[in-house]
Amino acid sequence: MRHLHCLLVLSLLAGSLSACMGGKTKPSPASYDFGLMPVSETTAAQEIKVQIDEVTAAESLNSNRIRYRLDYQNPARVFSYTESRWAAPPTELLSAKIRASSKTILSANCSLKLQLEAFDHVFDSETASRGVIQLSISLNDKKARKIIASGQIGESAAASTANAKG
């Protein structure tokens, strides 16, 4: 009887230990996009009289990883958050945002090409960070197949928190 009692206690302990140690599932990464556009912005959409081509990017930006840089340590090194992702690659998010915020009237003569150069969360220090976007743009004559004008634009905004959510 005593042996039966010991066996029962051991089997209960073994079951409890295996439940604690095995079968741990990793939570899914958080997914982020730009959020919904306020109604006031959608009704006051700007009229653009040129065709905007799909946004393109270097291969390193064609994923849903959220990138960050520690400028205060090594500005050339790029990291990505392991527990967070964009809902879609940045090029798709930007294309959707542009379409939602403008009424495009197609021009037969010109198109605007946008190439994403940077789309990063940049840490200037351990506590101060910002979101950075940089684009190369070119206005193209579609009939002559040549660039009329080109340049670069960029913007940054302070991050609300020092993580992917910020």
KABELUR-V921844 format. One record per residue. N is the residue number from 1. SS is DSSP state (h for helix, s for strand, l for the rest). PHI is phi in whole degrees, -180 to 180 (* if undefined). OMEGA is omega in whole degrees, -180 to 180 (NA if undefined). Layout:
n=(N:N)
ss=(SS:SS)
phi=(PHI:PHI)
omega=(OMEGA:OMEGA)
This chain:
n=(1:2:3:4:5:6:7:8:9:10:11:12:13:14:15:16:17:18:19:20:21:22:23:24:25:26:27:28:29:30:31:32:33:34:35:36:37:38:39:40:41:42:43:44:45:46:47:48:49:50:51:52:53:54:55:56:57:58:59:60:61:62:63:64:65:66:67:68:69:70:71:72:73:74:75:76:77:78:79:80:81:82:83:84:85:86:87:88:89:90:91:92:93:94:95:96:97:98:99:100:101:102:103:104:105:106:107:108:109:110:111:112:113:114:115:116:117:118:119:120:121:122:123:124:125:126:127:128:129:130:131:132:133:134:135:136:137:138:139:140:141:142:143:144:145:146:147:148:149:150:151:152:153:154:155:156:157:158:159:160:161:162:163:164:165:166)
ss=(l:h:h:h:h:h:h:h:h:h:h:h:h:h:h:h:h:h:h:h:h:l:l:l:l:l:l:l:l:s:s:s:l:l:l:l:l:l:h:h:h:h:h:l:l:s:s:s:l:l:s:s:l:l:l:s:s:l:h:h:h:l:l:l:s:s:s:s:s:s:h:h:h:h:l:l:l:s:s:s:s:s:s:s:s:s:l:l:l:h:h:h:h:h:h:h:h:h:h:h:l:s:s:s:l:l:l:l:l:s:s:s:s:s:s:s:s:s:s:s:s:s:s:l:l:l:l:l:s:s:s:s:s:s:s:s:s:s:s:s:s:l:l:l:l:s:s:s:s:s:s:s:s:s:s:s:s:s:l:l:l:l:l:l:l:l)
phi=(*:-63:-66:-64:-63:-63:-62:-63:-63:-64:-67:-65:-63:-62:-65:-67:-66:-68:-68:-76:-94:-103:72:-72:-102:-82:-65:-67:-63:-69:-117:-126:-138:-88:80:-78:-79:-58:-57:-61:-75:-74:-79:-102:-63:-79:-90:-113:-102:-144:-73:-104:-70:-60:-70:-114:-158:-64:-56:-66:-102:-93:-146:-96:-69:-92:-90:-146:-130:-104:-59:-74:-107:-156:-63:-86:-93:-112:-118:-139:-69:-86:-102:-139:-142:-75:-66:-154:-58:-53:-63:-69:-63:-67:-59:-65:-65:-65:-61:-74:-103:-147:-103:-89:-105:-67:-98:-76:-101:-127:-141:-110:-106:-118:-118:-74:-105:-146:-154:-132:-97:-111:-98:-82:-151:-67:-115:-112:-145:-151:-91:-126:-132:-135:-131:-95:-126:-145:-98:-113:-83:-69:-72:-83:52:-141:-83:-85:-153:-150:-179:-127:-130:-154:-153:-140:-143:-60:-82:-76:-141:-92:-154:-61:-63:-67)
omega=(179:179:178:178:179:178:179:179:179:-180:176:178:180:178:179:-180:-180:177:180:-172:-172:173:179:179:180:180:178:177:175:-178:-177:169:-178:-178:179:179:177:-177:-179:179:-178:-180:180:-178:-180:178:180:-175:177:178:177:178:176:177:178:180:173:-178:-178:178:-179:175:180:176:174:-175:172:180:175:-176:-179:177:-178:-175:-178:-177:-179:177:171:179:-178:-176:-177:-180:168:178:178:176:-178:179:178:179:179:179:180:180:179:179:-177:-175:180:171:-177:173:-173:175:180:-172:-170:172:180:180:180:178:180:-179:179:179:-168:169:-173:177:176:174:-180:-176:-178:180:-178:173:-177:174:177:-179:166:-179:174:175:-173:171:-174:-178:-179:-178:176:-179:178:179:177:179:178:174:179:180:172:179:179:177:-179:177:-178:177:-178:180:-180:NA)
